[in-house]
Amino acid sequence: MIVRSESHQGVVRLRFDCGEALDAENAEVVKEDALALIDGSANVVLDLSGIDLVDSRGLGVLVGLHKAVREVGRRANFTGVHPEVRRVMELIRLDEIFEVYPDLGAARRALDR
């Protein structure tokens, strides 16, 4: 699993390239790598376009990252959410907590407001 970071106009984009799944096999490494990139200096867009499947451990990672960003006084938006991942989020009502946008530009613009 690789977590890539890119900064653009005061927003950090974290992109997850994990070979399709964020699951028990890679969740701990992903969480550690991503948390190391959240320093409170910028809002964050979590780009999930590299993830097609997620299990309960993977969802725990997403919740933990969302919480970590908020704890340092910043906001986190999601983009690139695969339909299967979105379906799982909706089943456990994470879609009511996470701000999910259709594309990177929309997610960044929402953070500017």
N, CA, C and O atoms as a GROMACS GRO file, in nm:
protein
  452
    1MET      N    1   0.084  -0.119   0.000
    1MET     CA    2   0.000   0.000   0.000
    1MET      C    3   0.087   0.123   0.000
    1MET      O    4   0.186   0.132   0.073
    2ILE      N    5   0.049   0.215  -0.081
    2ILE     CA    6   0.121   0.342  -0.088
    2ILE      C    7   0.020   0.454  -0.064
    2ILE      O    8  -0.085   0.459  -0.126
    3VAL      N    9   0.055   0.542   0.027
    3VAL     CA   10  -0.024   0.663   0.049
    3VAL      C   11   0.058   0.777  -0.008
    3VAL      O   12   0.169   0.804   0.038
    4ARG      N   13   0.004   0.842  -0.106
    4ARG     CA   14   0.074   0.953  -0.170
    4ARG      C   15   0.013   1.085  -0.124
    4ARG      O   16  -0.108   1.095  -0.105
    5SER      N   17   0.097   1.182  -0.106
    5SER     CA   18   0.053   1.313  -0.061
    5SER      C   19   0.092   1.418  -0.163
    5SER      O   20   0.201   1.415  -0.220
    6GLU      N   21   0.002   1.510  -0.184
    6GLU     CA   22   0.031   1.623  -0.273
    6GLU      C   23  -0.041   1.744  -0.216
    6GLU      O   24  -0.156   1.734  -0.173
    7SER      N   25   0.025   1.857  -0.214
    7SER     CA   26  -0.033   1.979  -0.161
    7SER      C   27  -0.063   2.074  -0.275
    7SER      O   28   0.018   2.092  -0.366
    8HIS      N   29  -0.181   2.136  -0.269
    8HIS     CA   30  -0.222   2.230  -0.374
    8HIS      C   31  -0.310   2.336  -0.310
    8HIS      O   32  -0.417   2.305  -0.257
    9GLN      N   33  -0.267   2.459  -0.314
    9GLN     CA   34  -0.342   2.573  -0.263
    9GLN      C   35  -0.392   2.550  -0.121
    9GLN      O   36  -0.510   2.574  -0.092
   10GLY      N   37  -0.306   2.504  -0.033
   10GLY     CA   38  -0.341   2.489   0.106
   10GLY      C   39  -0.423   2.366   0.141
   10GLY      O   40  -0.474   2.356   0.253
   11VAL      N   41  -0.437   2.274   0.048
   11VAL     CA   42  -0.512   2.150   0.072
   11VAL      C   43  -0.420   2.032   0.043
   11VAL      O   44  -0.355   2.027  -0.062
   12VAL      N   45  -0.415   1.937   0.135
   12VAL     CA   46  -0.336   1.816   0.115
   12VAL      C   47  -0.427   1.707   0.061
   12VAL      O   48  -0.533   1.678   0.117
   13ARG      N   49  -0.384   1.646  -0.048
   13ARG     CA   50  -0.457   1.534  -0.106
   13ARG      C   51  -0.383   1.406  -0.070
   13ARG      O   52  -0.264   1.391  -0.102
   14LEU      N   53  -0.453   1.314  -0.006
   14LEU     CA   54  -0.396   1.182   0.023
   14LEU      C   55  -0.462   1.083  -0.072
   14LEU      O   56  -0.584   1.068  -0.074
   15ARG      N   57  -0.379   1.016  -0.151
   15ARG     CA   58  -0.430   0.919  -0.247
   15ARG      C   59  -0.380   0.781  -0.206
   15ARG      O   60  -0.263   0.761  -0.175
   16PHE      N   61  -0.471   0.688  -0.206
   16PHE     CA   62  -0.442   0.552  -0.161
   16PHE      C   63  -0.433   0.459  -0.282
   16PHE      O   64  -0.532   0.436  -0.351
   17ASP      N   65  -0.315   0.406  -0.306
   17ASP     CA   66  -0.293   0.310  -0.414
   17ASP      C   67  -0.260   0.176  -0.349
   17ASP      O   68  -0.145   0.146  -0.320
   18CYS      N   69  -0.363   0.098  -0.327
   18CYS     CA   70  -0.344  -0.023  -0.245
   18CYS      C   71  -0.381  -0.151  -0.318
   18CYS      O   72  -0.417  -0.250  -0.254
   19GLY      N   73  -0.374  -0.151  -0.447
   19GLY     CA   74  -0.406  -0.273  -0.518
   19GLY      C   75  -0.551  -0.312  -0.503
   19GLY      O   76  -0.580  -0.431  -0.488
   20GLU      N   77  -0.640  -0.220  -0.506
   20GLU     CA   78  -0.784  -0.235  -0.509
   20GLU      C   79  -0.854  -0.242  -0.374
   20GLU      O   80  -0.966  -0.192  -0.362
   21ALA      N   81  -0.793  -0.302  -0.271
   21ALA     CA   82  -0.865  -0.320  -0.145
   21ALA      C   83  -0.795  -0.252  -0.028
   21ALA      O   84  -0.673  -0.255  -0.016
   22LEU      N   85  -0.875  -0.190   0.056
   22LEU     CA   86  -0.829  -0.142   0.186
   22LEU      C   87  -0.893  -0.236   0.286
   22LEU      O   88  -1.012  -0.227   0.315
   23ASP      N   89  -0.812  -0.326   0.339
   23ASP     CA   90  -0.868  -0.433   0.421
   23ASP      C   91  -0.774  -0.470   0.535
   23ASP      O   92  -0.674  -0.403   0.559
   24ALA      N   93  -0.808  -0.576   0.605
   24ALA     CA   94  -0.730  -0.619   0.721
   24ALA      C   95  -0.584  -0.644   0.687
   24ALA      O   96  -0.496  -0.628   0.772
   25GLU      N   97  -0.558  -0.681   0.564
   25GLU     CA   98  -0.421  -0.711   0.523
   25GLU      C   99  -0.331  -0.588   0.522
   25GLU      O  100  -0.212  -0.598   0.553
   26ASN      N  101  -0.385  -0.473   0.488
   26ASN     CA  102  -0.301  -0.355   0.474
   26ASN      C  103  -0.346  -0.236   0.560
   26ASN      O  104  -0.283  -0.130   0.554
   27ALA      N  105  -0.451  -0.251   0.637
   27ALA     CA  106  -0.510  -0.139   0.711
   27ALA      C  107  -0.413  -0.069   0.804
   27ALA      O  108  -0.408   0.054   0.807
   28GLU      N  109  -0.336  -0.145   0.880
   28GLU     CA  110  -0.247  -0.084   0.979
   28GLU      C  111  -0.138   0.000   0.912
   28GLU      O  112  -0.108   0.110   0.959
   29VAL      N  113  -0.079  -0.050   0.805
   29VAL     CA  114   0.025   0.024   0.734
   29VAL      C  115  -0.032   0.150   0.671
   29VAL      O  116   0.029   0.256   0.677
   30VAL      N  117  -0.149   0.138   0.612
   30VAL     CA  118  -0.214   0.252   0.549
   30VAL      C  119  -0.240   0.360   0.654
   30VAL      O  120  -0.211   0.478   0.632
   31LYS      N  121  -0.294   0.319   0.767
   31LYS     CA  122  -0.325   0.416   0.872
   31LYS      C  123  -0.199   0.487   0.920
   31LYS      O  124  -0.197   0.609   0.932
   32GLU      N  125  -0.094   0.412   0.948
   32GLU     CA  126   0.031   0.472   0.993
   32GLU      C  127   0.088   0.569   0.891
   32GLU      O  128   0.128   0.680   0.925
   33ASP      N  129   0.091   0.526   0.765
   33ASP     CA  130   0.145   0.612   0.659
   33ASP      C  131   0.064   0.740   0.645
   33ASP      O  132   0.121   0.849   0.632
   34ALA      N  133  -0.067   0.728   0.647
   34ALA     CA  134  -0.153   0.845   0.627
   34ALA      C  135  -0.147   0.939   0.747
   34ALA      O  136  -0.141   1.061   0.731
   35LEU      N  137  -0.148   0.883   0.867
   35LEU     CA  138  -0.141   0.968   0.986
   35LEU      C  139  -0.013   1.049   0.990
   35LEU      O  140  -0.012   1.163   1.038
   36ALA      N  141   0.095   0.993   0.940
   36ALA     CA  142   0.222   1.065   0.935
   36ALA      C  143   0.216   1.186   0.844
   36ALA      O  144   0.297   1.278   0.856
   37LEU      N  145   0.120   1.188   0.752
   37LEU     CA  146   0.107   1.299   0.657
   37LEU      C  147   0.007   1.406   0.702
   37LEU      O  148  -0.008   1.509   0.637
   38ILE      N  149  -0.062   1.381   0.812
   38ILE     CA  150  -0.160   1.476   0.865
   38ILE      C  151  -0.094   1.553   0.979
   38ILE      O  152  -0.071   1.498   1.086
   39ASP      N  153  -0.064   1.680   0.954
   39ASP     CA  154   0.007   1.756   1.057
   39ASP      C  155  -0.072   1.876   1.109
   39ASP      O  156  -0.023   1.951   1.193
   40GLY      N  157  -0.191   1.894   1.059
   40GLY     CA  158  -0.272   2.006   1.106
   40GLY      C  159  -0.248   2.136   1.035
   40GLY      O  160  -0.310   2.237   1.069
   41SER      N  161  -0.161   2.137   0.938
   41SER     CA  162  -0.131   2.261   0.867
   41SER      C  163  -0.226   2.289   0.751
   41SER      O  164  -0.228   2.400   0.697
   42ALA      N  165  -0.306   2.189   0.713
   42ALA     CA  166  -0.394   2.206   0.597
   42ALA      C  167  -0.515   2.114   0.608
   42ALA      O  168  -0.513   2.012   0.677
   43ASN      N  169  -0.621   2.152   0.537
   43ASN     CA  170  -0.735   2.063   0.520
   43ASN      C  171  -0.692   1.948   0.430
   43ASN      O  172  -0.592   1.957   0.360
   44VAL      N  173  -0.770   1.840   0.432
   44VAL     CA  174  -0.730   1.718   0.363
   44VAL      C  175  -0.841   1.666   0.272
   44VAL      O  176  -0.958   1.666   0.310
   45VAL      N  177  -0.803   1.623   0.153
   45VAL     CA  178  -0.892   1.548   0.065
   45VAL      C  179  -0.841   1.405   0.062
   45VAL      O  180  -0.726   1.380   0.025
   46LEU      N  181  -0.926   1.312   0.102
   46LEU     CA  182  -0.894   1.170   0.099
   46LEU      C  183  -0.946   1.115  -0.033
   46LEU      O  184  -1.066   1.098  -0.051
   47ASP      N  185  -0.855   1.089  -0.125
   47ASP     CA  186  -0.889   1.043  -0.259
   47ASP      C  187  -0.888   0.889  -0.260
   47ASP      O  188  -0.782   0.827  -0.254
   48LEU      N  189  -1.006   0.831  -0.268
   48LEU     CA  190  -1.021   0.686  -0.261
   48LEU      C  191  -1.031   0.621  -0.398
   48LEU      O  192  -1.073   0.505  -0.408
   49SER      N  193  -0.994   0.691  -0.504
   49SER     CA  194  -1.010   0.637  -0.639
   49SER      C  195  -0.927   0.511  -0.663
   49SER      O  196  -0.955   0.437  -0.757
   50GLY      N  197  -0.827   0.485  -0.581
   50GLY     CA  198  -0.746   0.364  -0.594
   50GLY      C  199  -0.799   0.246  -0.514
   50GLY      O  200  -0.736   0.141  -0.510
   51ILE      N  201  -0.915   0.263  -0.451
   51ILE     CA  202  -0.973   0.158  -0.366
   51ILE      C  203  -1.106   0.114  -0.423
   51ILE      O  204  -1.198   0.196  -0.435
   52ASP      N  205  -1.118  -0.014  -0.457
   52ASP     CA  206  -1.243  -0.068  -0.509
   52ASP      C  207  -1.324  -0.141  -0.403
   52ASP      O  208  -1.447  -0.151  -0.413
   53LEU      N  209  -1.256  -0.192  -0.302
   53LEU     CA  210  -1.320  -0.270  -0.196
   53LEU      C  211  -1.268  -0.225  -0.060
   53LEU      O  212  -1.153  -0.184  -0.046
   54VAL      N  213  -1.354  -0.235   0.040
   54VAL     CA  214  -1.316  -0.199   0.176
   54VAL      C  215  -1.386  -0.294   0.273
   54VAL      O  216  -1.504  -0.326   0.255
   55ASP      N  217  -1.313  -0.338   0.376
   55ASP     CA  218  -1.376  -0.421   0.478
   55ASP      C  219  -1.387  -0.339   0.607
   55ASP      O  220  -1.360  -0.219   0.606
   56SER      N  221  -1.426  -0.404   0.716
   56SER     CA  222  -1.447  -0.330   0.840
   56SER      C  223  -1.319  -0.264   0.891
   56SER      O  224  -1.324  -0.153   0.944
   57ARG      N  225  -1.206  -0.329   0.876
   57ARG     CA  226  -1.079  -0.268   0.917
   57ARG      C  227  -1.047  -0.147   0.830
   57ARG      O  228  -0.999  -0.045   0.880
   58GLY      N  229  -1.074  -0.158   0.701
   58GLY     CA  230  -1.052  -0.045   0.611
   58GLY      C  231  -1.141   0.073   0.646
   58GLY      O  232  -1.097   0.188   0.644
   59LEU      N  233  -1.266   0.044   0.679
   59LEU     CA  234  -1.356   0.151   0.721
   59LEU      C  235  -1.306   0.215   0.850
   59LEU      O  236  -1.318   0.336   0.869
   60GLY      N  237  -1.251   0.133   0.938
   60GLY     CA  238  -1.194   0.187   1.061
   60GLY      C  239  -1.080   0.283   1.032
   60GLY      O  240  -1.064   0.384   1.102
   61VAL      N  241  -1.002   0.253   0.931
   61VAL     CA  242  -0.893   0.343   0.890
   61VAL      C  243  -0.952   0.476   0.843
   61VAL      O  244  -0.904   0.582   0.883
   62LEU      N  245  -1.053   0.472   0.760
   62LEU     CA  246  -1.113   0.595   0.709
   62LEU      C  247  -1.173   0.679   0.821
   62LEU      O  248  -1.157   0.801   0.824
   63VAL      N  249  -1.242   0.613   0.914
   63VAL     CA  250  -1.297   0.684   1.029
   63VAL      C  251  -1.185   0.745   1.112
   63VAL      O  252  -1.195   0.860   1.155
   64GLY      N  253  -1.078   0.669   1.136
   64GLY     CA  254  -0.966   0.719   1.214
   64GLY      C  255  -0.897   0.838   1.150
   64GLY      O  256  -0.858   0.932   1.219
   65LEU      N  257  -0.882   0.835   1.018
   65LEU     CA  258  -0.819   0.947   0.948
   65LEU      C  259  -0.908   1.070   0.954
   65LEU      O  260  -0.860   1.181   0.977
   66HIS      N  261  -1.037   1.052   0.933
   66HIS     CA  262  -1.133   1.162   0.940
   66HIS      C  263  -1.126   1.226   1.079
   66HIS      O  264  -1.123   1.348   1.092
   67LYS      N  265  -1.124   1.142   1.181
   67LYS     CA  266  -1.117   1.190   1.320
   67LYS      C  267  -0.985   1.263   1.346
   67LYS      O  268  -0.985   1.368   1.410
   68ALA      N  269  -0.875   1.209   1.298
   68ALA     CA  270  -0.744   1.270   1.320
   68ALA      C  271  -0.737   1.410   1.259
   68ALA      O  272  -0.681   1.501   1.319
   69VAL      N  273  -0.793   1.426   1.141
   69VAL     CA  274  -0.792   1.557   1.075
   69VAL      C  275  -0.876   1.656   1.156
   69VAL      O  276  -0.836   1.771   1.176
   70ARG      N  277  -0.990   1.612   1.201
   70ARG     CA  278  -1.078   1.700   1.280
   70ARG      C  279  -1.016   1.736   1.415
   70ARG      O  280  -1.035   1.847   1.465
   71GLU      N  281  -0.942   1.644   1.474
   71GLU     CA  282  -0.880   1.670   1.604
   71GLU      C  283  -0.773   1.777   1.597
   71GLU      O  284  -0.743   1.841   1.698
   72VAL      N  285  -0.714   1.799   1.480
   72VAL     CA  286  -0.614   1.906   1.466
   72VAL      C  287  -0.678   2.033   1.410
   72VAL      O  288  -0.608   2.124   1.364
   73GLY      N  289  -0.812   2.038   1.414
   73GLY     CA  290  -0.883   2.159   1.376
   73GLY      C  291  -0.901   2.180   1.227
   73GLY      O  292  -0.925   2.292   1.183
   74ARG      N  293  -0.889   2.076   1.150
   74ARG     CA  294  -0.903   2.086   1.004
   74ARG      C  295  -1.022   2.004   0.956
   74ARG      O  296  -1.085   1.931   1.032
   75ARG      N  297  -1.051   2.016   0.828
   75ARG     CA  298  -1.162   1.942   0.766
   75ARG      C  299  -1.108   1.838   0.670
   75ARG      O  300  -1.000   1.854   0.612
   76ALA      N  301  -1.186   1.731   0.653
   76ALA     CA  302  -1.149   1.625   0.558
   76ALA      C  303  -1.268   1.596   0.468
   76ALA      O  304  -1.379   1.573   0.516
   77ASN      N  305  -1.244   1.598   0.339
   77ASN     CA  306  -1.344   1.560   0.240
   77ASN      C  307  -1.296   1.436   0.167
   77ASN      O  308  -1.176   1.408   0.159
   78PHE      N  309  -1.391   1.361   0.112
   78PHE     CA  310  -1.361   1.240   0.038
   78PHE      C  311  -1.398   1.259  -0.108
   78PHE      O  312  -1.494   1.328  -0.140
   79THR      N  313  -1.322   1.195  -0.195
   79THR     CA  314  -1.353   1.194  -0.337
   79THR      C  315  -1.306   1.061  -0.396
   79THR      O  316  -1.232   0.987  -0.332
   80GLY      N  317  -1.351   1.032  -0.518
   80GLY     CA  318  -1.309   0.911  -0.586
   80GLY      C  319  -1.364   0.785  -0.522
   80GLY      O  320  -1.301   0.679  -0.530
   81VAL      N  321  -1.479   0.794  -0.461
   81VAL     CA  322  -1.536   0.679  -0.389
   81VAL      C  323  -1.602   0.584  -0.489
   81VAL      O  324  -1.701   0.620  -0.554
   82HIS      N  325  -1.549   0.465  -0.500
   82HIS     CA  326  -1.601   0.359  -0.587
   82HIS      C  327  -1.743   0.323  -0.542
   82HIS      O  328  -1.771   0.326  -0.422
   83PRO      N  329  -1.833   0.288  -0.633
   83PRO     CA  330  -1.971   0.254  -0.596
   83PRO      C  331  -1.982   0.146  -0.488
   83PRO      O  332  -2.069   0.155  -0.401
   84GLU      N  333  -1.897   0.046  -0.491
   84GLU     CA  334  -1.902  -0.058  -0.387
   84GLU      C  335  -1.863  -0.003  -0.250
   84GLU      O  336  -1.922  -0.039  -0.148
   85VAL      N  337  -1.764   0.083  -0.249
   85VAL     CA  338  -1.721   0.144  -0.123
   85VAL      C  339  -1.831   0.237  -0.073
   85VAL      O  340  -1.860   0.240   0.047
   86ARG      N  341  -1.890   0.313  -0.162
   86ARG     CA  342  -2.000   0.403  -0.124
   86ARG      C  343  -2.117   0.324  -0.066
   86ARG      O  344  -2.180   0.368   0.031
   87ARG      N  345  -2.147   0.209  -0.125
   87ARG     CA  346  -2.257   0.126  -0.076
   87ARG      C  347  -2.232   0.081   0.068
   87ARG      O  348  -2.322   0.084   0.151
   88VAL      N  349  -2.109   0.041   0.096
   88VAL     CA  350  -2.074   0.000   0.232
   88VAL      C  351  -2.084   0.119   0.328
   88VAL      O  352  -2.135   0.106   0.439
   89MET      N  353  -2.036   0.236   0.284
   89MET     CA  354  -2.047   0.356   0.367
   89MET      C  355  -2.193   0.388   0.398
   89MET      O  356  -2.227   0.424   0.511
   90GLU      N  357  -2.278   0.374   0.299
   90GLU     CA  358  -2.420   0.403   0.318
   90GLU      C  359  -2.486   0.303   0.413
   90GLU      O  360  -2.571   0.340   0.493
   91LEU      N  361  -2.446   0.176   0.404
   91LEU     CA  362  -2.503   0.073   0.491
   91LEU      C  363  -2.481   0.104   0.639
   91LEU      O  364  -2.568   0.078   0.722
   92ILE      N  365  -2.364   0.158   0.670
   92ILE     CA  366  -2.338   0.189   0.810
   92ILE      C  367  -2.347   0.339   0.839
   92ILE      O  368  -2.304   0.387   0.944
   93ARG      N  369  -2.402   0.411   0.744
   93ARG     CA  370  -2.434   0.553   0.755
   93ARG      C  371  -2.314   0.646   0.770
   93ARG      O  372  -2.326   0.755   0.826
   94LEU      N  373  -2.201   0.602   0.721
   94LEU     CA  374  -2.086   0.692   0.719
   94LEU      C  375  -2.106   0.806   0.621
   94LEU      O  376  -2.043   0.911   0.634
   95ASP      N  377  -2.193   0.786   0.522
   95ASP     CA  378  -2.220   0.892   0.426
   95ASP      C  379  -2.288   1.012   0.492
   95ASP      O  380  -2.292   1.121   0.435
   96GLU      N  381  -2.340   0.992   0.613
   96GLU     CA  382  -2.400   1.103   0.688
   96GLU      C  383  -2.295   1.180   0.768
   96GLU      O  384  -2.321   1.291   0.815
   97ILE      N  385  -2.177   1.122   0.782
   97ILE     CA  386  -2.068   1.185   0.857
   97ILE      C  387  -1.962   1.240   0.762
   97ILE      O  388  -1.916   1.353   0.778
   98PHE      N  389  -1.925   1.159   0.663
   98PHE     CA  390  -1.823   1.199   0.567
   98PHE      C  391  -1.882   1.292   0.462
   98PHE      O  392  -1.996   1.275   0.420
   99GLU      N  393  -1.804   1.390   0.421
   99GLU     CA  394  -1.843   1.475   0.309
   99GLU      C  395  -1.778   1.415   0.184
   99GLU      O  396  -1.656   1.417   0.169
  100VAL      N  397  -1.862   1.361   0.094
  100VAL     CA  398  -1.814   1.292  -0.025
  100VAL      C  399  -1.848   1.376  -0.147
  100VAL      O  400  -1.962   1.420  -0.164
  101TYR      N  401  -1.748   1.397  -0.233
  101TYR     CA  402  -1.766   1.479  -0.353
  101TYR      C  403  -1.733   1.399  -0.478
  101TYR      O  404  -1.652   1.306  -0.473
  102PRO      N  405  -1.795   1.435  -0.590
  102PRO     CA  406  -1.779   1.355  -0.713
  102PRO      C  407  -1.640   1.363  -0.776
  102PRO      O  408  -1.600   1.272  -0.849
  103ASP      N  409  -1.567   1.471  -0.749
  103ASP     CA  410  -1.434   1.483  -0.808
  103ASP      C  411  -1.345   1.567  -0.718
  103ASP      O  412  -1.391   1.632  -0.624
  104LEU      N  413  -1.218   1.564  -0.747
  104LEU     CA  414  -1.118   1.633  -0.667
  104LEU      C  415  -1.143   1.783  -0.660
  104LEU      O  416  -1.130   1.844  -0.554
  105GLY      N  417  -1.178   1.841  -0.773
  105GLY     CA  418  -1.204   1.986  -0.776
  105GLY      C  419  -1.317   2.025  -0.683
  105GLY      O  420  -1.306   2.124  -0.610
  106ALA      N  421  -1.426   1.950  -0.684
  106ALA     CA  422  -1.540   1.980  -0.598
  106ALA      C  423  -1.502   1.964  -0.451
  106ALA      O  424  -1.544   2.044  -0.368
  107ALA      N  425  -1.424   1.863  -0.420
  107ALA     CA  426  -1.381   1.841  -0.282
  107ALA      C  427  -1.293   1.956  -0.234
  107ALA      O  428  -1.307   2.002  -0.120
  108ARG      N  429  -1.204   2.002  -0.319
  108ARG     CA  430  -1.116   2.115  -0.282
  108ARG      C  431  -1.196   2.243  -0.267
  108ARG      O  432  -1.175   2.319  -0.172
  109ARG      N  433  -1.286   2.269  -0.361
  109ARG     CA  434  -1.368   2.391  -0.354
  109ARG      C  435  -1.450   2.394  -0.226
  109ARG      O  436  -1.464   2.500  -0.164
  110ALA      N  437  -1.504   2.282  -0.185
  110ALA     CA  438  -1.585   2.276  -0.063
  110ALA      C  439  -1.501   2.310   0.059
  110ALA      O  440  -1.553   2.368   0.155
  111LEU      N  441  -1.374   2.276   0.057
  111LEU     CA  442  -1.286   2.309   0.170
  111LEU      C  443  -1.253   2.458   0.173
  111LEU      O  444  -1.218   2.511   0.278
  112ASP      N  445  -1.263   2.524   0.062
  112ASP     CA  446  -1.234   2.668   0.055
  112ASP      C  447  -1.346   2.751   0.115
  112ASP      O  448  -1.326   2.866   0.153
  113ARG      N  449  -1.464   2.691   0.125
  113ARG     CA  450  -1.580   2.767   0.177
  113ARG      C  451  -1.576   2.778   0.326
  113ARG      O  452  -1.666   2.838   0.385
   0.00000   0.00000   0.00000
